[in-house]
Amino acid sequence: MIILRTIFRTVVFVVAIGAIVVILGTGYWAVTSQNDKTIASISVGKAGDASVVHSPQNLEEFVLGLYLQSKADVINLPISNDPSAVAFTVEVGDNARVVASRLAELGFIKDATVFRLFLQYNGMDSSLEAGDYELRRNMNMRQIAQALQKANFEEVALTIPEGWRAEQVAELLTQTGAMDGNFFLGVVRQGGGLEHPLLADRPAGASLEGYLFPDTYRLSLKSKPEDLIKRMLDTMSAKIPADTMPLAKEQGLTFYEVLILASIVEREAVLPAERPTIASVYLNRLNKKMHLQADPTVQYAMGYQAATRQWWKTPVTLGEYSGVNSPYNTYIFKGLPPGPIASPGVASINAVLHPEQTDYFFFMACGAQGAHVFAKDYETHQVNVAQCQGGK
């Protein structure tokens, strides 16, 4: 009985092996007997040459090729005859499965699985390029796969310096061709439509001045103002201290107020080492409910200077201070101005969060290197003024 069972199992095994050999042999014959046109219908060369025939390199590819041949119509027939160009974006990190799924959802292909396996068979699943594309629904899978190997990604690099106001950023965007600066400025001034943790304490209706974090950005020429502003906010969030909010609270400030004060420090400071000292002066004045008397706030209120083609008038005379009727004029109005006056860098933000502990209430620029002299009282300040002006 045992012998008969063993013989039976052997026969079954041999038959099964034979069947597999016949199936594979038939499949191999089916593949090899097809003409190049048929095989090319499921092949796309890596260079995008449709005439390149992909030959199976192993058993997996061989079986996959048989499956794809059965789906040749799905691969080669467009889903529509609509020739309209439609924007499609492959995000950084998107794999073939994600891309195929989104293409199916947007109506570019009929079967996401077939498209993914088609990419795999042709070795294109790992060479999808992140970027922006223009696809059409009258393209078949082979054409779409070929298109997704080279993004239409034109970009421009722009560097936004510390201390620039929003209008200067807008001008740079226009000059570099990154986007319409006026459109960008409109979004900044309107200040709505954006959500970000850093905007949580921004007053309702306030502009996004101060949040346009200075850094170097590479932008697609198809970027929208909201895209750039979000990147600026993300960059700021990544570079400021993780305990920024608790530190601001220790100073009795909201984060928005930190940005206001940091923007003033940014415009005042020339020497990096003086930022925490300048911040201490303004914080001391705020605590004593004194006028800040910050020149940059008056310059901000004065706006564009046509004679010099500059956004910042300097110097500003004492007579001009009293003639600028604006809530940003900190010689007239006590406390912080309504909002930031420029884009502060991380060093100025840190200076407000970690100010030097001083008894200074006054300072003035003295010397050609941009250094300042500081004073605890008005009398000492007057002496410093006389000495600095006499030394010119």
C-alpha positions in Angstrom: 0.0 0.0 0.0 2.8 2.3 0.9 4.5 1.5 -2.4 1.3 2.3 -4.4 0.9 5.6 -2.5 4.5 6.5 -3.3 4.1 5.6 -6.9 0.9 7.7 -7.1 2.5 10.7 -5.6 5.5 10.4 -7.9 3.2 10.2 -10.9 1.2 13.3 -9.7 4.5 15.2 -9.1 5.8 14.3 -12.6 2.5 15.3 -14.2 2.5 18.6 -12.3 6.1 19.3 -13.4 5.2 18.4 -16.9 2.2 20.7 -16.9 4.3 23.6 -15.6 6.9 23.0 -18.3 4.1 22.9 -20.9 2.6 26.1 -19.6 5.9 27.9 -19.4 7.0 26.5 -22.7 3.7 27.6 -24.3 4.1 31.0 -22.8 7.7 31.2 -23.9 6.6 30.2 -27.4 3.8 32.8 -27.3 6.2 35.5 -26.3 9.0 34.6 -28.7 6.7 34.0 -31.6 5.2 37.4 -31.3 6.5 40.0 -33.6 8.4 43.0 -32.3 5.4 45.3 -32.7 3.3 43.1 -30.3 6.1 42.9 -27.7 6.8 46.6 -28.0 3.2 47.3 -27.2 4.0 46.5 -23.6 7.5 47.9 -23.7 8.9 51.4 -23.2 12.7 52.0 -23.4 14.2 53.9 -20.5 15.0 56.7 -23.0 11.4 56.8 -24.0 12.0 55.1 -27.3 8.9 53.2 -28.2 10.8 51.0 -30.6 12.9 49.5 -27.8 11.6 46.0 -26.9 12.0 44.9 -23.3 13.1 41.3 -23.1 12.2 39.4 -19.8 15.3 38.9 -17.7 13.9 36.4 -15.3 11.0 34.1 -14.6 9.1 36.9 -12.7 9.4 39.3 -15.7 8.5 36.4 -18.0 5.2 35.8 -16.2 4.6 39.5 -15.8 5.0 40.0 -19.6 2.4 37.3 -20.3 0.0 39.1 -18.0 0.6 42.5 -19.6 0.2 41.0 -23.1 -3.3 40.0 -22.0 -3.9 43.6 -21.0 -2.4 45.2 -24.1 -5.6 47.0 -25.0 -5.8 48.6 -21.6 -2.2 49.7 -21.9 -2.4 51.0 -25.5 -5.9 52.5 -25.7 -6.4 56.0 -24.2 -9.2 56.3 -21.7 -10.6 59.3 -23.6 -10.2 61.3 -26.8 -10.0 64.6 -24.8 -6.8 66.4 -25.9 -7.0 69.1 -23.1 -3.8 69.5 -21.2 -4.3 68.8 -17.4 -1.7 69.6 -14.7 -0.4 66.7 -12.7 2.1 66.7 -10.0 4.4 63.9 -8.7 5.3 64.9 -5.1 8.7 64.1 -3.7 8.6 60.6 -2.1 5.6 59.4 -4.3 6.1 55.8 -5.4 4.7 54.0 -8.4 1.7 52.7 -6.4 0.7 56.3 -5.2 1.2 57.8 -8.7 -0.8 55.0 -10.4 -3.6 55.4 -7.9 -3.8 59.2 -8.4 -3.7 58.8 -12.2 -6.7 56.5 -12.0 -8.6 58.8 -9.6 -8.1 61.7 -11.9 -9.2 59.8 -14.9 -6.0 59.4 -16.8 -5.8 55.6 -16.8 -8.4 52.8 -16.4 -6.5 50.4 -14.2 -4.0 51.5 -11.6 -2.6 48.0 -11.0 -1.9 47.4 -14.7 -0.1 50.7 -14.9 2.0 50.0 -11.9 3.0 46.6 -13.2 3.7 48.1 -16.6 6.1 50.5 -14.9 7.7 47.6 -13.0 8.1 45.4 -16.1 9.9 48.2 -17.9 12.0 49.2 -15.0 10.4 52.6 -14.8 8.8 52.4 -11.3 11.9 53.6 -9.6 12.6 56.5 -12.1 9.5 58.6 -11.7 10.6 62.2 -11.4 9.0 64.5 -8.9 7.7 67.7 -10.4 5.0 69.2 -12.5 3.6 67.7 -15.7 1.0 68.4 -18.3 -0.9 65.2 -19.2 -3.8 64.6 -21.5 -6.6 62.0 -21.2 -6.0 60.9 -24.8 -2.6 59.6 -23.9 -2.3 55.8 -23.4 -0.3 54.2 -20.5 2.9 53.9 -22.5 2.8 57.7 -23.3 2.0 58.6 -19.8 4.8 56.5 -18.4 7.2 58.0 -20.8 6.1 61.5 -19.9 6.5 60.9 -16.2 10.2 60.3 -16.7 11.0 64.0 -17.2 9.3 66.7 -15.3 8.5 70.1 -16.7 10.2 71.7 -13.8 11.5 75.1 -14.4 12.7 76.8 -11.2 14.4 79.9 -9.9 16.4 80.5 -6.8 15.9 83.6 -4.8 17.5 84.8 -1.6 15.5 87.0 0.8 17.8 89.0 3.1 17.0 89.7 6.7 15.3 93.0 7.3 13.3 93.3 4.0 9.8 94.4 4.0 7.1 92.6 2.0 7.2 95.1 -0.9 10.9 94.3 -1.4 10.2 90.6 -1.5 7.4 91.2 -4.0 9.8 93.2 -6.2 12.4 90.4 -6.1 9.7 87.9 -7.1 8.8 90.0 -10.1 12.4 90.6 -11.1 13.4 87.0 -11.0 10.3 85.9 -12.8 9.3 83.6 -9.9 5.8 85.0 -9.8 3.7 88.1 -10.0 5.0 90.3 -7.1 1.8 92.3 -7.0 -0.3 89.2 -6.7 2.0 87.9 -3.9 1.8 91.3 -2.1 -2.0 91.2 -2.3 -2.0 87.8 -0.6 0.4 89.0 2.1 -1.6 92.1 2.8 -4.9 90.2 2.9 -3.4 87.7 5.2 -6.2 85.2 4.9 -6.6 81.7 3.5 -3.6 80.3 5.3 -3.4 78.0 8.3 -0.2 77.4 10.2 0.7 77.0 13.9 2.9 80.1 13.8 -0.2 82.2 12.8 -2.2 81.1 15.8 -1.9 84.4 17.7 -1.8 86.7 14.7 -4.5 89.4 15.1 -7.5 89.0 12.8 -7.0 90.9 9.6 -3.3 91.5 10.1 -1.0 91.1 7.2 1.7 88.5 6.9 4.5 91.0 7.2 7.1 89.6 9.5 6.3 86.0 8.6 8.2 86.1 5.3 11.2 84.3 6.7 14.5 85.3 5.1 16.3 82.4 3.5 17.2 81.0 0.0 14.3 79.3 -1.7 14.1 77.3 -5.0 10.7 77.8 -6.6 8.9 76.2 -9.4 7.8 78.9 -11.9 4.3 77.5 -11.3 4.4 78.2 -7.6 1.6 80.2 -6.1 2.0 82.9 -3.4 0.5 80.6 -0.8 3.1 77.9 -1.7 6.0 80.3 -1.0 4.4 81.7 2.2 3.8 78.2 3.5 7.5 77.3 2.9 8.5 80.5 4.6 6.4 79.6 7.6 7.7 76.0 7.6 11.3 77.3 7.4 10.8 79.7 10.3 9.2 76.9 12.4 12.2 74.7 11.7 14.8 77.3 12.6 13.4 79.1 15.6 13.9 77.5 19.1 11.6 74.6 19.9 10.6 76.5 23.2 9.9 79.8 21.4 6.3 80.1 22.7 7.3 79.5 26.4 10.2 81.9 26.1 7.9 84.6 24.5 5.5 84.2 27.4 8.4 84.7 29.9 8.9 88.1 28.2 5.2 88.9 28.5 4.9 88.7 24.7 2.9 86.7 22.2 4.8 85.2 19.3 3.3 87.9 17.0 4.7 90.6 19.4 8.1 88.8 19.3 8.1 89.2 15.6 7.2 92.9 15.8 10.1 93.6 18.2 12.5 91.3 16.4 11.8 93.1 13.1 12.7 96.4 14.8 15.9 94.8 16.2 16.7 93.5 12.7 16.5 97.0 11.2 18.5 98.6 14.0 21.3 96.2 14.5 24.4 96.2 12.4 26.7 94.2 14.6 25.3 90.8 15.4 26.7 90.9 19.0 24.5 94.0 19.7 21.2 92.4 18.9 20.4 91.1 22.5 21.5 94.5 23.9 19.2 96.4 21.5 16.4 94.0 22.3 16.9 94.7 26.0 16.5 98.5 25.5 13.2 98.1 23.8 11.9 95.6 26.4 13.0 97.9 29.2 11.1 100.8 27.5 8.0 98.6 27.1 8.1 97.6 30.7 8.3 101.3 31.7 5.5 102.2 29.3 7.9 104.6 27.4 7.8 105.5 23.8 10.0 103.0 21.9 11.3 105.9 19.7 12.5 103.4 17.1 13.7 105.0 13.8 12.9 102.0 11.6 9.2 102.2 12.5 9.0 105.7 11.2 10.9 104.7 8.1 8.4 101.9 7.6 5.5 104.3 7.9 7.1 106.8 5.4 7.1 104.0 2.8 8.7 104.2 -0.7 11.0 107.1 -1.4 10.8 108.0 -5.0 13.8 110.3 -5.0 16.2 107.6 -3.9 14.1 104.6 -5.1 14.4 103.1 -1.7 11.8 101.7 0.7 13.8 102.9 3.8 14.5 106.6 4.2 17.7 107.2 6.0 18.5 109.4 7.8 15.2 110.6 9.2 15.3 114.0 10.9 13.7 114.9 14.2 11.4 117.2 12.3 10.2 114.3 10.2 9.5 112.1 13.1 6.7 114.4 14.4 5.3 114.9 10.9 4.6 111.2 10.2 1.0 110.5 11.4 0.9 106.8 11.6 0.4 104.2 14.4 3.8 102.9 13.3 5.4 106.1 14.5 6.8 105.0 17.9 7.8 108.6 18.6 4.2 109.6 18.8 2.4 106.3 19.9 3.5 104.3 22.9 3.9 100.5 22.9 4.6 98.3 20.0 3.5 99.3 16.5 0.5 97.4 15.0 2.6 94.8 13.3 6.1 93.8 12.2 7.9 96.2 9.9 10.2 93.7 8.1 11.3 90.0 8.0 13.5 89.3 11.0 16.0 86.5 10.9 16.5 83.9 13.5 19.3 85.8 15.3 17.0 88.8 15.9 14.1 86.5 17.0 16.6 84.8 19.5 17.7 88.3 20.7 14.2 89.1 21.8 13.7 85.6 23.3 17.1 85.8 25.1 17.8 89.5 25.6 20.8 90.8 27.5 19.8 91.7 31.0 20.6 95.5 31.2 19.4 98.8 32.7 19.8 100.5 29.3 17.0 102.7 28.0 18.9 104.6 25.3 21.3 103.9 22.5 22.6 105.6 19.4 24.8 104.7 16.4 28.3 105.9 16.9 31.1 105.3 14.5 31.5 104.1 10.9 31.2 100.4 11.8 27.6 100.5 12.8 28.3 100.1 16.5 26.0 101.7 19.1 26.6 103.3 22.5 24.1 102.6 25.2 23.0 104.6 28.2 21.0 104.0 31.4 19.6 107.5 31.6 18.8 110.5 29.4 21.7 112.6 30.8 24.3 110.0 29.9 22.6 109.6 26.5 22.9 113.3 25.8 26.6 113.1 26.6 27.0 110.1 24.2 25.1 112.1 21.5 27.5 115.1 21.9 30.6 112.9 21.9 29.4 110.9 18.9 28.3 113.9 16.9 31.4 115.8 17.8 33.5 112.9 16.7 32.1 113.0 13.1 
